Amino acid sequence: MNSSYPIYLVAIAAVTAIAILNRILRYRKLREFSTQHHCEKTTYETRFQHDYLGLGKAVELGFAFRRKQSLSYTNKLFLQHGHTYGTKILGLKLVFTCHAQNIKQVLSTGFVDYDSSQLRGHLFDCVAPSSIFAVDGPEWKSVRGLWQRQLSKHGQICDLPMYERHLQNFIQHVPTDGDAFDIQALFFNLCADITSSFALGESLDALCHMQSPEKKRFAEDLVYIKHTIAKNGFRGPLHWIFGKKQFVDACARARRYVMAYAEHALDVTATNTTMEQESPMDVKDISQLTDHAMTLMIAAVDSVTSLLSATIFLLSQNRRVFRKLRNSIIDAIGYDCPTYKQLRGLKYMRWLISAALRLFPPAPFNARTASKDTVLPCGGGSRGDLPVLVERGSIVVFSTWASHRLGADFEDSPQDFIPERWELLDREIPGFLPFSKGPRICPGQQYAMTEASYVVCRILQTFSTITDYNTEGWSERIVLTLENDNGVVVGLRKESE
């Protein structure tokens, strides 16, 4: 035993020496890389510069989320430290940015230097393990191509008569005489019915009084799944300490529900080779088809609900814009159901939707993990105009919310709701990214825009006035998308009432 003791010490010393040597070599490599790319240090959160594990930052950020102030909290830090700054959370190195050039670098120019599966792949393991949200690399390219081929036919897949059927059910729930109601909750049910009709071939009947127990349970499971995914995303590396049995059970039930529709779609296609595939995706594997249908139910419902809710919230607070939009619709279309071509011709509607997306983007922030040592084009130096080193494994968090409200592209009254500004602005300006940018840009953005435009158009054709009952104003609720925690409480009145 005594003779082995020195060997044990030698082993420890050798491991320690190797670790120190690796750190020295790593430091030299980073210094050479930084010099080669003319990088300078970025601003660091001074309050946490000696908090090497980032525990204080994690607690402070957690409190901001709980108080529903995370967006104003991060905006305050951008105003204090500049458009790009560094920090640590639970031992992880993070770079926060709202600069358009940096966001473009992460999403487009330097796309191959980053991946997202490390941050969110585990979130979808139980519900849709092969979904576009959960994969990277060649598998992601394959799934991405599938979505692009299908959703590029948005003029064909936007079933306007189906929209109208569900919209009429929606209108039946609107109180008469302009009484107050939460239209955000009603929009969620409308979008659930529209999306399920497209994704599953059958409505979820969320707007119907006689919804079946199976559909009701699936709808409840879906809400729980999305809320849990969002919570686990915010928890980061601590997500594993929370119990998952209820989440796993909900995912299993939801997958069984969707898989029954996927199996039926594949059976119908196999027995009738002359007809087009009934499912929204040209996939033959039942598990993959289930994943893709679940992706639609998870992503599309909340995204369009968020957009519609923000649009009506803003319209309720600006009657001038409401009247101008309504007049433009009546002048161009009258009171008939619009065609796809007529919808695309509503110029003021496009400006309005862009204005709503800018002020209340469905995804207010996002993040990527650096898969190798790389560089952001600005944020370094005393003026923040020099490149910044991003080490392999670091997380870059980019704020769409801040880019839309603090960015240089909207210097003229950036907090104001002015649809007319989009007469001169290009939707492709770098600082505007409600549907992301680059290879991972949302493939369903035109589908979402068409659905939202149709619903808003029909509401304004049906109702001539809107009343704002939002006494508590707007308060953030970030689930998978951005919502108003106070709801969107309005009153709608027809001309004859």
C-alpha positions, -999 to 999 in steps of 0.1 A, spaced: 0 0 0 28 24 9 47 16 -23 16 26 -44 12 59 -26 40 77 -45 26 63 -78 -8 78 -68 8 112 -62 27 110 -95 -6 102 -113 -22 132 -97 7 155 -105 8 142 -141 -29 149 -146 -26 183 -130 4 192 -152 -14 181 -184 -45 201 -174 -23 232 -168 -4 226 -201 -37 223 -220 -50 256 -205 -18 273 -214 -20 260 -250 -56 269 -252 -50 304 -239 -22 309 -266 -44 296 -293 -73 319 -283 -48 349 -281 -35 341 -316 -70 337 -330 -81 369 -314 -51 388 -328 -56 374 -362 -92 387 -363 -84 420 -346 -107 412 -317 -110 434 -286 -127 426 -253 -164 434 -250 -181 451 -221 -187 428 -192 -215 431 -166 -195 448 -138 -218 437 -110 -210 401 -118 -174 402 -130 -161 384 -99 -190 359 -98 -171 332 -116 -200 307 -115 -226 332 -125 -249 323 -97 -259 359 -89 -267 365 -125 -289 334 -127 -308 345 -96 -313 380 -109 -325 369 -143 -348 343 -127 -364 371 -106 -369 392 -138 -387 363 -155 -409 357 -124 -418 394 -122 -426 394 -159 -399 420 -165 -373 401 -184 -376 422 -216 -373 455 -199 -345 441 -177 -324 430 -208 -332 463 -226 -319 482 -195 -287 462 -196 -282 470 -233 -287 507 -226 -262 504 -197 -235 482 -213 -240 488 -250 -254 466 -278 -231 437 -270 -218 426 -236 -206 394 -218 -217 377 -187 -217 342 -170 -247 321 -159 -243 289 -140 -207 285 -152 -216 292 -189 -201 320 -209 -227 341 -226 -226 371 -250 -258 392 -252 -263 412 -283 -290 432 -301 -268 446 -329 -280 438 -364 -246 429 -377 -240 404 -349 -274 388 -353 -268 385 -390 -234 369 -383 -250 343 -360 -280 335 -383 -265 340 -417 -229 348 -425 -214 326 -397 -243 301 -396 -220 271 -397 -202 283 -366 -232 278 -344 -258 252 -336 -290 252 -316 -296 215 -308 -274 217 -277 -298 243 -262 -331 230 -273 -327 195 -287 -334 179 -253 -366 200 -249 -383 181 -278 -369 145 -271 -403 133 -257 -427 151 -280 -410 154 -314 -374 141 -314 -369 145 -352 -386 178 -355 -369 208 -372 -365 223 -337 -345 194 -323 -319 185 -350 -288 201 -366 -265 192 -395 -275 169 -424 -307 158 -406 -318 194 -402 -311 201 -439 -333 172 -449 -362 183 -426 -357 219 -436 -359 210 -473 -392 191 -467 -407 221 -450 -395 245 -476 -410 224 -505 -443 221 -488 -448 256 -473 -434 274 -504 -468 265 -520 -485 288 -495 -509 301 -523 -522 265 -525 -521 253 -489 -538 284 -474 -574 270 -473 -594 302 -471 -628 285 -471 -616 265 -441 -604 297 -424 -639 311 -429 -657 282 -414 -636 285 -382 -639 323 -382 -677 321 -382 -674 299 -351 -651 325 -336 -676 353 -343 -703 333 -324 -682 337 -292 -678 375 -296 -701 392 -271 -728 415 -286 -732 452 -278 -695 457 -275 -691 440 -242 -656 433 -229 -639 399 -236 -604 384 -238 -598 381 -276 -564 366 -270 -579 334 -254 -604 332 -283 -576 336 -309 -558 307 -293 -589 285 -299 -593 298 -334 -557 291 -343 -558 256 -327 -588 247 -349 -573 261 -381 -539 245 -375 -553 211 -365 -575 211 -396 -543 216 -417 -519 194 -397 -543 166 -388 -570 168 -414 -596 173 -386 -604 203 -364 -597 202 -327 -631 218 -322 -617 242 -296 -644 267 -306 -672 242 -304 -694 237 -273 -694 199 -279 -657 192 -280 -650 154 -275 -632 143 -243 -602 130 -265 -598 164 -283 -601 183 -250 -575 161 -234 -551 166 -263 -556 204 -262 -548 204 -225 -518 182 -230 -506 204 -257 -508 235 -235 -490 218 -207 -463 205 -231 -456 239 -245 -454 256 -211 -431 229 -198 -408 232 -228 -406 269 -222 -398 265 -185 -371 239 -192 -356 262 -217 -353 290 -192 -340 266 -165 -310 257 -188 -287 231 -173 -308 229 -142 -338 215 -161 -329 179 -151 -335 184 -114 -372 189 -119 -396 160 -122 -405 149 -157 -431 121 -152 -461 144 -159 -444 159 -189 -434 125 -203 -469 111 -198 -485 142 -216 -461 138 -245 -469 101 -249 -506 108 -249 -502 137 -274 -481 116 -297 -506 87 -296 -534 112 -305 -514 126 -335 -501 93 -346 -536 80 -352 -542 107 -377 -507 101 -393 -515 64 -396 -549 72 -412 -532 96 -437 -506 71 -447 -533 43 -451 -554 66 -473 -524 74 -495 -514 38 -498 -549 27 -509 -554 55 -533 -523 62 -553 -540 86 -577 -548 112 -550 -524 137 -535 -509 131 -501 -536 142 -476 -511 149 -448 -493 183 -448 -459 166 -453 -448 142 -480 -435 116 -456 -439 79 -455 -426 71 -421 -453 73 -394 -430 84 -366 -415 113 -388 -450 123 -399 -461 124 -363 -431 146 -355 -438 170 -383 -475 173 -374 -466 179 -337 -442 206 -349 -471 224 -366 -493 221 -335 -465 234 -312 -452 262 -334 -480 275 -356 -508 279 -330 -489 301 -306 -471 321 -332 -502 332 -351 -521 337 -318 -493 360 -306 -494 380 -339 -532 384 -339 -533 393 -302 -506 420 -306 -524 434 -337 -557 437 -321 -541 451 -289 -525 479 -309 -556 486 -330 -577 489 -298 -553 517 -287 -552 535 -320 -586 542 -335 -571 562 -363 -552 532 -376 -583 510 -370 -605 533 -392 -578 536 -419 -573 499 -421 -610 492 -422 -616 517 -449 -588 503 -470 -603 468 -467 -639 480 -475 -627 501 -505 -606 472 -519 -628 442 -511 -661 453 -497 -677 429 -473 -671 396 -492 -646 370 -482 -612 380 -496 -594 359 -522 -557 351 -517 -548 377 -544 -569 403 -527 -553 397 -493 -518 401 -508 -530 434 -524 -539 450 -490 -509 473 -487 -519 489 -454 -525 455 -439 -489 446 -447 -477 477 -430 -499 470 -400 -487 434 -396 -451 445 -399 -456 472 -372 -472 446 -349 -444 421 -355 -418 448 -347 -433 459 -314 -443 424 -302 -423 398 -320 -436 363 -313 -400 351 -304 -385 381 -285 -351 365 -281 -332 334 -292 -297 318 -287 -271 297 -304 -241 278 -291 -207 284 -308 -195 251 -322 -160 264 -327 -140 295 -318 -155 323 -339 -160 361 -341 -188 386 -339 -181 416 -361 -188 443 -335 -191 448 -297 -154 450 -288 -133 480 -278 -144 512 -259 -168 522 -287 -181 487 -294 -172 488 -331 -144 462 -331 -147 424 -335 -154 402 -304 -140 367 -298 -166 340 -291 -151 309 -276 -162 274 -285 -191 264 -262 -201 300 -255 -237 309 -259 -248 340 -280 -282 353 -269 -297 377 -294 -327 399 -285 -352 405 -313 -372 426 -289 -342 450 -283 -332 450 -319 -367 462 -329 -369 488 -301 -333 500 -296 -317 492 -330 -305 519 -354 -330 509 -380 -359 524 -360 -343 556 -345 -374 577 -353 -398 571 -323 -390 533 -321 -415 527 -293 -444 541 -313 -470 522 -333 -468 538 -368 -478 515 -396 -470 542 -422 -433 540 -414 -433 508 -434 -441 527 -466 -404 536 -467 -389 507 -447 -379 474 -463 -390 443 -445 -355 429 -452 -337 455 -432 -311 439 -410 -326 448 -376 -361 434 -384 -363 397 -378 -396 385 -364 -393 352 -382 -355 349 -378 -332 352 -407 -307 330 -427 -310 293 -433 -332 288 -402 -357 315 -412 -392 303 -404 -404 284 -435 -441 290 -425 -439 328 -423 -460 334 -454 -486 309 -442 -487 327 -408 -490 361 -425 -518 349 -447 -538 334 -418 -533 365 -397 -542 388 -425 -574 369 -433 -586 369 -397 -579 406 -392 -595 414 -426 -627 395 -417 -629 409 -382 -627 445 -395 -653 437 -423 -676 423 -396 -671 449 -368 -670 486 -373 -657 498 -339 -633 485 -313 -631 495 -276 -600 492 -254 -608 476 -220 -571 468 -212 -570 487 -179 -538 470 -168 -519 476 -200 -495 451 -215 -475 427 -194 -451 400 -208 -457 363 -206 -431 343 -224 -440 308 -231 -429 294 -265 -440 328 -279 -447 362 -265 -482 368 -250 -499 395 -230 -502 382 -194 -532 404 -188 -550 392 -219 -562 414 -247 -595 427 -234 -616 445 -260 -651 451 -272 -662 448 -308 -694 462 -322 -711 457 -356 -725 487 -375 -761 476 -370 -757 472 -332 
